[in-house]
Amino acid sequence: MAMFHPAAALRNPTWQSAFEQDMAALPGLIERARRANEAAARGEGLPPGAPHPGDADYNV
């Protein structure tokens, strides 16, 4: 997921809303990564057809 660097919002106030949306998405992304890492440690993978970050149909 592409995100704005925090300094971008400071230098360009029109990007403030996009920056806030990016930051709001982080907890969900971190939790999904944590669950995926735990599953991988158990030898489990994503089920077939599960969307992956970067896929067009991926939602947090």
Summary of the structure (lengths in Angstrom):
residues: 60
radius of gyration: 14.9
end to end distance: 10.5
largest distance: 45.1
contacts: 104
relative contact order: 0.13
helix: 58%
strand: 0%
